[in-house]
Amino acid sequence: MPLEAVLAGVPIKNPVPARLAQRPVEGLEYDSRKVGGNFLFFAFPGQRVDGRSFARDALRRGALAVVSESAPPGDFPGSWVRVEHGRQALALAARNFYRRPDQRLALTGITGTNGKTTTAYLMDSILREAGKTTALLGTIEYRLAGEVRPAVNTTPESLDAVRLLAELAQRAGTHATMEVSSHGLALARVYGLEFHTAVFTNLTRDHLDFHGTMDEYFAAKRLLFEGAGAPPPRFAAVNYDDPYGRRIGLRPGTEAFWYGLEPGAPVRAVNVEAGFEGLEMEVLFGDRKFLVRSPLPGKMNVYNILAACCAAWSYGLPPETIARGIAACRVVPGRFEKVEEGQPFLVVVDYAHTHDALRNVISVARDLSPRRVITLFGCGGDRDRTKRPLMGETAAELSDFVVFTSDNPRSEDPLAIITDALAGFEGREVPHLVEPDREKAIRFAVAEARPGDIVILAGKGHETYQVLRDRTIPFDDREVARRILRELGYRGCG
């Protein structure tokens, strides 16, 4: 494909010479190490490095030209195409180069603070139950026509996302479901993609280290419903009960499905029964009513199920197919995931890393009528410090025993992070322990448990590593808890 066709629609600051415009492009890359002959190398500023510093390396590897929003170094010997916005340029060029795979697929995007992953898993399960060949791109993993691949980002870079969609289309795929993070929206990772359906789960305090304010955080989320370089989605499923949901401001031409538990919600759950084995509820939509059973527990999953129902309705799927797909989604890794070794108490691992998510997961545990709730959590280093005391306050308010430990401390002192969280504990008489070593903390929480208790290991969920100041080490809460239970003499279900 000639360069001018690859860059069609990309705002360019300087005219591209005719001889260069007609040159065939063999590939696109933003990582100079992967550049091949006649590739376009996209160099944009990153959080840590400037992509221009790799331009010469890309040229040595055979790059046809460098595309950047910045000016070239004064002595750069190769071709340089300057664009208005580097990340948007990459997104648009990727769509052109891979012949717009989003237009050949039905694409669902799910955004919000909490619930994205579970809603995506539910939606993918429904689509597969309907006989569709699908892709799932999210926090835990990428799934492509039944093949599982490791996830790099919740929302992959635009080039990687388009490549995955193009591969799905080549495999006769039909539907793709994406978790769309606020970072992904702000950094143009889904710029130009045409979404059939956009889903909004909720918005609570998170990622303010990146966005600065809640207004900016919300503005990033709204981009999915405004179109972000493409027409607005044909359908939207929005949480009616969330105050930010009502502020989304859908565009003309977008048909809305509003879901919730409040009486005014057009799509509503009634007669909800929650227990250790999951949920049973009736879903009301207009004059339709149908029964849904799910092995996923807790009120938070009522909302996730309703969101998935609305997204499925946007594709015209019948209630019986939706119900089967929801029932078939038995576990979402790291989301209230049980660790069972025959112990007389429940141990669950959950990704909760905001105060609202922590409140939700402890509330689920409370609904199971335990003897005590023991909550272990930490806060991420080099991230929004303002949510740390809120998490401490939430844990103190709802738990019977709290263990403060490390999450991914990164470059920060683990004890300093814990001190921030302890500020929310001030004035409360809840028994607690401070142990920065996460494995020791888990050992204490599990050893402290008695029959009928619930131990919540919160924060890391599905993650299989821990990021320290100077290295990243293997660490999986589920495996650590399982090993500790076995060392304590339990030998049940493992």
C-alpha positions as CSV (number, residue, x, y, z in Angstrom):
1,M,0.0,0.0,0.0
2,P,1.5,3.4,-0.9
3,L,2.4,5.8,1.9
4,E,-0.2,8.3,0.8
5,A,-2.9,5.7,1.2
6,V,-1.6,4.6,4.6
7,L,-1.7,8.2,5.8
8,A,-5.0,9.0,4.2
9,G,-7.0,11.2,6.6
10,V,-4.1,11.9,8.9
11,P,-3.5,15.7,9.4
12,I,0.0,16.4,8.2
13,K,2.0,19.5,8.9
14,N,4.4,19.4,6.0
15,P,3.8,18.2,2.5
16,V,5.0,14.7,1.7
17,P,7.2,14.7,-1.4
18,A,5.5,12.9,-4.4
19,R,8.3,10.3,-4.7
20,L,7.8,9.4,-1.0
21,A,4.0,9.4,-1.1
22,Q,4.0,6.7,-3.8
23,R,6.5,4.4,-2.1
24,P,5.0,1.2,-0.9
25,V,4.8,0.6,2.8
26,E,5.4,-2.9,4.1
27,G,4.6,-2.4,7.8
28,L,4.0,-0.1,10.7
29,E,5.8,0.0,14.0
30,Y,6.2,2.2,17.1
31,D,9.0,0.0,18.5
32,S,12.2,0.5,16.5
33,R,13.4,-3.0,17.4
34,K,10.6,-4.5,15.3
35,V,11.1,-2.3,12.2
36,G,11.7,-4.0,8.9
37,G,12.4,-2.8,5.3
38,N,10.1,-0.1,4.0
39,F,8.3,0.2,7.4
40,L,6.9,3.5,8.8
41,F,8.2,4.1,12.3
42,F,6.0,6.2,14.5
43,A,7.9,8.2,17.1
44,F,5.8,9.9,19.8
45,P,6.7,11.2,23.2
46,G,6.3,8.6,26.0
47,Q,6.0,8.9,29.7
48,R,9.7,8.0,30.1
49,V,11.4,8.4,26.7
50,D,11.0,10.4,23.5
51,G,10.5,8.1,20.5
52,R,12.6,10.4,18.4
53,S,15.7,9.0,20.2
54,F,15.0,5.7,18.4
55,A,14.6,7.2,14.9
56,R,18.1,6.5,13.7
57,D,17.8,2.9,14.9
58,A,14.6,2.5,12.9
59,L,16.3,4.0,9.8
60,R,19.2,1.6,10.1
61,R,16.7,-1.3,10.2
62,G,15.2,-0.2,6.9
63,A,12.5,2.3,7.8
64,L,11.0,4.1,4.9
65,A,10.2,7.2,7.0
66,V,9.6,8.4,10.5
67,V,6.2,9.8,11.4
68,S,6.1,12.1,14.4
69,E,4.3,15.2,15.8
70,S,7.7,16.6,16.7
71,A,10.3,18.1,14.5
72,P,13.2,15.9,13.4
73,P,16.6,16.3,14.9
74,G,18.7,18.8,12.9
75,D,21.0,16.2,11.5
76,F,18.5,13.4,10.8
77,P,19.4,11.9,7.4
78,G,16.1,10.1,6.5
79,S,12.6,11.0,5.5
80,W,10.5,12.6,8.3
81,V,6.7,13.1,8.1
82,R,5.4,15.6,10.7
83,V,1.8,15.1,11.8
84,E,-0.5,17.0,14.1
85,H,-0.9,14.2,16.6
86,G,1.4,11.2,16.6
87,R,-0.8,8.7,18.5
88,Q,-3.8,9.6,16.5
89,A,-1.8,9.3,13.3
90,L,-0.7,5.8,14.3
91,A,-4.3,4.8,15.0
92,L,-5.6,6.1,11.7
93,A,-2.7,4.7,9.7
94,A,-3.2,1.2,11.3
95,R,-6.8,1.2,10.3
96,N,-5.9,2.2,6.7
97,F,-3.0,-0.3,6.5
98,Y,-5.1,-3.2,7.8
99,R,-8.2,-2.2,5.7
100,R,-10.5,-1.1,8.6
101,P,-11.2,-4.4,10.3
102,D,-13.5,-2.7,12.8
103,Q,-15.9,-2.2,10.0
104,R,-15.9,-5.9,9.2
105,L,-16.6,-6.8,12.8
106,A,-19.1,-5.9,15.5
107,L,-17.1,-4.1,18.2
108,T,-18.2,-3.6,21.8
109,G,-16.2,-1.3,24.0
110,I,-16.6,-1.3,27.8
111,T,-15.4,1.5,30.0
112,G,-15.7,2.5,33.7
113,T,-13.7,2.3,36.9
114,N,-14.9,-1.1,38.1
115,G,-16.6,-4.0,36.4
116,K,-15.0,-3.7,32.9
117,T,-13.3,-7.1,33.1
118,T,-16.3,-9.1,34.4
119,T,-18.7,-7.4,32.0
120,A,-16.4,-8.2,29.1
121,Y,-16.1,-11.9,30.1
122,L,-19.9,-12.1,30.4
123,M,-20.4,-10.5,27.0
124,D,-17.9,-12.8,25.4
125,S,-19.5,-15.8,26.9
126,I,-22.9,-14.7,25.6
127,L,-21.5,-14.2,22.1
128,R,-19.8,-17.5,22.1
129,E,-23.1,-19.1,23.3
130,A,-24.7,-17.5,20.3
131,G,-22.2,-19.3,18.0
132,K,-20.1,-16.3,17.2
133,T,-16.3,-16.4,16.6
134,T,-15.0,-13.7,19.0
135,A,-12.1,-11.8,20.4
136,L,-11.8,-10.5,23.9
137,L,-9.2,-7.8,24.7
138,G,-8.8,-6.9,28.3
139,T,-6.9,-6.6,31.5
140,I,-6.3,-10.3,32.2
141,E,-5.7,-11.7,28.7
142,Y,-6.4,-11.4,25.0
143,R,-8.6,-14.1,23.5
144,L,-8.7,-14.6,19.7
145,A,-10.9,-17.2,18.2
146,G,-10.3,-19.5,21.1
147,E,-6.6,-18.8,21.4
148,V,-5.4,-17.2,24.7
149,R,-2.5,-14.6,24.6
150,P,-1.0,-12.5,27.4
151,A,-2.3,-9.0,27.8
152,V,0.2,-6.2,27.7
153,N,-2.2,-3.3,28.5
154,T,-5.9,-3.3,29.4
155,T,-6.4,-1.5,26.1
156,P,-3.5,-2.4,23.7
157,E,-1.8,0.3,21.6
158,S,-3.8,1.2,18.6
159,L,-1.5,-0.7,16.2
160,D,-1.7,-3.9,18.2
161,A,-5.5,-3.6,18.7
162,V,-6.0,-3.2,14.9
163,R,-3.7,-6.1,14.2
164,L,-5.7,-8.3,16.5
165,L,-9.0,-7.2,15.0
166,A,-7.6,-7.8,11.5
167,E,-6.5,-11.3,12.5
168,L,-9.9,-12.0,13.9
169,A,-11.5,-10.9,10.6
170,Q,-9.1,-13.1,8.7
171,R,-10.3,-16.1,10.8
172,A,-13.9,-15.4,9.9
173,G,-14.5,-13.8,13.3
174,T,-17.6,-11.8,13.9
175,H,-17.5,-9.9,17.2
176,A,-14.9,-8.4,19.4
177,T,-15.2,-7.1,23.0
178,M,-12.7,-4.6,24.4
179,E,-12.1,-3.2,27.8
180,V,-11.5,0.5,27.1
181,S,-9.5,2.2,29.8
182,S,-9.3,5.9,30.4
183,H,-5.6,5.7,29.6
184,G,-6.4,4.0,26.3
185,L,-8.9,6.7,25.4
186,A,-6.7,9.6,26.5
187,L,-3.7,8.1,24.6
188,A,-5.7,7.5,21.4
189,R,-5.4,3.7,21.5
190,V,-8.9,3.3,20.2
191,Y,-8.9,6.5,18.1
192,G,-10.9,6.1,14.8
193,L,-12.3,2.7,15.7
194,E,-16.0,2.3,15.0
195,F,-17.9,0.8,17.9
196,H,-21.2,-0.9,17.5
197,T,-21.9,-0.7,21.2
198,A,-20.3,1.3,24.1
199,V,-20.9,0.3,27.7
200,F,-20.4,2.5,30.8
201,T,-20.2,0.7,34.2
202,N,-19.5,3.4,36.8
203,L,-17.0,6.0,37.8
204,T,-15.2,6.3,41.1
205,R,-11.9,7.8,42.2
206,D,-8.9,6.3,40.4
207,H,-6.0,7.2,38.1
208,L,-5.9,10.8,39.3
209,D,-2.1,10.5,39.1
210,F,-2.6,10.4,35.3
211,H,-5.7,12.5,34.8
212,G,-5.3,15.1,37.6
213,T,-9.0,15.6,38.4
214,M,-12.2,13.6,38.4
215,D,-13.5,15.9,35.6
216,E,-10.6,15.0,33.4
217,Y,-11.0,11.4,34.2
218,F,-14.7,11.5,33.3
219,A,-13.8,13.5,30.1
220,A,-11.6,10.6,29.0
221,K,-14.4,8.1,29.6
222,R,-16.9,10.2,27.6
223,L,-14.7,10.0,24.5
224,L,-15.9,6.4,23.9
225,F,-19.5,7.7,23.6
226,E,-18.5,10.8,21.5
227,G,-16.8,8.7,18.9
228,A,-13.0,9.5,19.5
229,G,-12.2,10.1,15.9
230,A,-15.0,7.9,14.5
231,P,-18.8,8.2,14.4
232,P,-20.5,7.8,17.9
233,P,-21.5,4.2,18.7
234,R,-24.8,3.0,17.4
235,F,-25.8,1.7,20.8
236,A,-24.9,2.5,24.4
237,A,-25.5,0.6,27.6
238,V,-25.2,3.0,30.6
239,N,-25.5,2.5,34.3
240,Y,-28.6,4.5,35.2
241,D,-27.8,4.4,39.0
242,D,-24.4,6.0,38.6
243,P,-24.4,9.8,38.8
244,Y,-21.7,10.0,36.1
245,G,-23.7,7.7,33.9
246,R,-26.5,10.2,33.7
247,R,-23.9,12.9,32.7
248,I,-22.6,10.9,29.7
249,G,-24.4,13.0,27.1
250,L,-25.1,10.6,24.3
251,R,-25.0,11.9,20.8
252,P,-28.0,11.9,18.4
253,G,-28.2,8.6,16.6
254,T,-27.0,6.5,19.6
255,E,-29.7,4.3,20.9
256,A,-29.5,3.9,24.7
257,F,-30.1,1.0,27.1
258,W,-30.2,2.4,30.6
259,Y,-29.8,-0.3,33.3
260,G,-29.8,-0.4,37.1
261,L,-31.7,-1.3,40.2
262,E,-33.5,2.0,40.8
263,P,-37.2,2.0,39.7
264,G,-36.6,4.5,36.9
265,A,-34.1,2.2,35.1
266,P,-35.7,0.9,31.8
267,V,-33.6,-2.3,32.2
268,R,-33.8,-3.5,35.8
269,A,-33.1,-6.5,38.0
270,V,-35.8,-7.6,40.4
271,N,-36.2,-10.4,42.9
272,V,-32.4,-10.7,43.3
273,E,-31.3,-13.6,45.4
274,A,-27.6,-13.7,46.3
275,G,-25.7,-16.4,48.1
276,F,-22.5,-18.4,48.3
277,E,-23.2,-20.2,45.0
278,G,-24.0,-17.0,43.0
279,L,-26.9,-15.0,41.9
280,E,-30.5,-15.5,40.7
281,M,-32.6,-12.6,39.4
282,E,-35.2,-11.6,37.0
283,V,-34.3,-9.0,34.3
284,L,-37.1,-6.6,33.2
285,F,-36.9,-4.8,29.9
286,G,-40.1,-3.2,28.7
287,D,-42.7,-6.0,28.6
288,R,-40.1,-8.7,28.7
289,K,-39.0,-10.6,31.8
290,F,-36.6,-13.5,32.0
291,L,-34.7,-15.4,34.7
292,V,-30.9,-15.3,34.9
293,R,-28.7,-17.5,37.1
294,S,-25.0,-16.8,37.5
295,P,-22.3,-18.5,39.6
296,L,-20.8,-15.0,40.1
297,P,-21.7,-13.6,43.6
298,G,-22.6,-10.2,44.9
299,K,-24.5,-7.0,44.0
300,M,-21.7,-5.7,42.0
301,N,-22.2,-8.5,39.5
302,V,-25.9,-7.7,39.2
303,Y,-24.8,-4.5,37.5
304,N,-22.2,-6.3,35.4
305,I,-24.8,-8.9,34.3
306,L,-27.3,-6.1,33.4
307,A,-24.6,-4.3,31.4
308,A,-23.9,-7.5,29.4
309,C,-27.6,-8.1,28.9
310,C,-28.0,-4.6,27.3
311,A,-24.9,-5.1,25.1
312,A,-26.3,-8.4,24.0
313,W,-29.7,-6.9,23.2
314,S,-28.0,-4.3,21.0
315,Y,-27.1,-7.3,18.7
316,G,-30.6,-8.7,18.8
317,L,-29.7,-11.8,20.8
318,P,-32.7,-13.6,22.4
319,P,-33.1,-13.8,26.2
320,E,-32.6,-17.6,26.3
321,T,-29.2,-17.2,24.6
322,I,-28.2,-14.4,27.0
323,A,-29.2,-16.4,30.0
324,R,-27.2,-19.5,28.8
325,G,-24.1,-17.3,28.2
326,I,-24.3,-15.7,31.6
327,A,-24.7,-19.1,33.3
328,A,-21.7,-20.4,31.4
329,C,-19.4,-17.7,32.7
330,R,-18.4,-19.5,35.9
331,V,-15.3,-17.6,37.0
332,V,-13.4,-14.4,36.1
333,P,-9.8,-14.7,37.2
334,G,-8.9,-12.6,40.2
335,R,-12.5,-11.4,40.7
336,F,-13.8,-12.9,44.0
337,E,-11.9,-16.0,43.0
338,K,-11.9,-18.7,45.7
339,V,-8.8,-20.5,46.9
340,E,-10.0,-23.9,48.2
341,E,-7.8,-26.4,50.0
342,G,-10.4,-27.9,52.3
343,Q,-10.0,-25.2,54.9
344,P,-13.1,-24.4,57.1
345,F,-13.1,-20.8,56.1
346,L,-13.3,-19.0,52.7
347,V,-10.2,-17.4,51.1
348,V,-10.9,-15.2,48.1
349,V,-8.6,-13.1,45.8
350,D,-9.9,-9.9,44.2
351,Y,-8.5,-7.2,42.1
352,A,-10.2,-4.4,44.1
353,H,-7.7,-1.5,44.2
354,T,-10.0,1.5,44.7
355,H,-12.1,2.2,47.8
356,D,-15.3,1.7,45.9
357,A,-14.2,-1.7,44.6
358,L,-12.9,-2.7,48.0
359,R,-16.3,-1.7,49.5
360,N,-18.1,-3.9,46.9
361,V,-16.0,-7.0,47.5
362,I,-16.2,-6.7,51.3
363,S,-20.0,-6.2,50.9
364,V,-20.2,-9.4,48.9
365,A,-18.4,-11.2,51.7
366,R,-20.7,-9.7,54.3
367,D,-23.8,-10.9,52.4
368,L,-22.5,-14.5,52.9
369,S,-23.0,-14.0,56.7
370,P,-19.4,-14.9,57.8
371,R,-18.2,-15.1,61.4
372,R,-15.6,-12.5,60.6
373,V,-14.2,-10.7,57.5
374,I,-10.4,-10.4,57.4
375,T,-9.3,-7.9,54.7
376,L,-5.7,-7.8,53.4
377,F,-4.9,-5.0,51.0
378,G,-2.2,-2.6,49.8
379,C,-2.0,0.4,47.6
380,G,0.1,0.8,44.4
381,G,3.2,2.9,44.5
382,D,3.7,5.8,42.0
383,R,-0.1,6.1,41.7
384,D,-2.9,8.3,43.0
385,R,-2.1,8.9,46.7
386,T,-5.4,10.5,47.5
387,K,-7.3,7.1,47.3
388,R,-5.0,5.5,49.9
389,P,-6.7,6.8,53.1
390,L,-10.1,6.2,51.5
391,M,-9.2,2.5,51.1
392,G,-8.0,2.4,54.7
393,E,-11.3,4.0,55.9
394,T,-13.3,1.5,53.8
395,A,-11.4,-1.5,55.1
396,A,-11.8,-0.3,58.7
397,E,-15.5,0.4,58.3
398,L,-16.5,-3.0,56.9
399,S,-13.9,-5.5,58.2
400,D,-13.4,-7.2,61.5
401,F,-9.6,-7.5,61.0
402,V,-7.4,-5.6,58.6
403,V,-3.9,-6.5,57.3
404,F,-2.0,-3.6,55.7
405,T,0.6,-4.7,53.3
406,S,2.3,-3.9,49.9
407,D,0.7,-4.1,46.5
408,N,3.1,-3.0,43.8
409,P,5.2,-0.5,45.6
410,R,7.3,0.4,42.6
411,S,9.7,3.2,43.5
412,E,8.0,4.2,46.7
413,D,8.8,3.1,50.3
414,P,6.2,0.4,51.1
415,L,5.9,1.7,54.7
416,A,5.3,5.2,53.5
417,I,2.4,3.9,51.3
418,I,0.9,2.0,54.2
419,T,1.2,5.2,56.4
420,D,-0.9,7.0,53.8
421,A,-3.6,4.2,54.0
422,L,-3.5,4.2,57.8
423,A,-4.6,7.8,57.8
424,G,-8.1,6.5,57.0
425,F,-8.0,4.3,60.0
426,E,-7.6,7.1,62.5
427,G,-9.9,6.9,65.5
428,R,-11.1,3.4,64.7
429,E,-10.7,0.5,67.1
430,V,-10.6,-2.3,64.5
431,P,-7.8,-4.8,65.1
432,H,-5.1,-4.6,62.5
433,L,-1.6,-5.6,61.5
434,V,1.0,-3.8,59.4
435,E,3.3,-6.2,57.4
436,P,5.0,-4.8,54.2
437,D,6.1,-8.2,53.1
438,R,3.0,-9.4,51.2
439,E,3.8,-13.2,51.5
440,K,4.2,-12.8,55.3
441,A,1.0,-10.8,55.4
442,I,-1.0,-13.4,53.6
443,R,0.4,-16.1,55.9
444,F,-0.7,-14.1,58.9
445,A,-4.2,-13.4,57.5
446,V,-4.7,-17.1,56.6
447,A,-3.4,-18.3,60.0
448,E,-5.6,-15.8,61.8
449,A,-8.8,-17.2,60.1
450,R,-11.1,-19.5,62.1
451,P,-14.0,-21.6,60.9
452,G,-16.7,-19.5,59.3
453,D,-14.4,-16.5,58.5
454,I,-13.8,-15.0,55.1
455,V,-10.3,-13.9,54.2
456,I,-10.1,-11.3,51.3
457,L,-6.8,-10.8,49.6
458,A,-7.4,-7.6,47.7
459,G,-5.5,-5.5,45.2
460,K,-3.6,-7.8,42.8
461,G,-6.3,-10.2,41.7
462,H,-5.1,-12.0,38.5
463,E,-1.6,-10.5,38.5
464,T,1.2,-13.0,38.6
465,Y,4.0,-10.5,39.6
466,Q,4.9,-7.8,42.1
467,V,6.7,-4.6,41.0
468,L,9.3,-3.6,43.5
469,R,11.7,-0.6,43.4
470,D,14.5,-2.4,41.6
471,R,12.9,-5.5,40.1
472,T,9.7,-7.4,39.2
473,I,9.3,-10.7,41.0
474,P,6.9,-13.6,40.4
475,F,4.0,-13.3,42.8
476,D,0.4,-14.7,42.5
477,D,-1.9,-14.2,45.5
478,R,-3.8,-17.4,44.6
479,E,-0.7,-19.6,44.4
480,V,0.8,-18.1,47.6
481,A,-2.4,-18.6,49.5
482,R,-2.7,-22.2,48.2
483,R,0.8,-23.0,49.2
484,I,0.4,-21.5,52.7
485,L,-2.9,-23.4,53.2
486,R,-1.1,-26.6,52.3
487,E,1.7,-25.8,54.7
488,L,-0.9,-25.3,57.4
489,G,-2.1,-28.8,56.8
490,Y,-5.1,-28.4,54.6
491,R,-5.2,-30.8,51.6
492,G,-8.7,-30.5,50.2
493,C,-9.6,-29.2,46.7
494,G,-6.1,-28.3,45.4
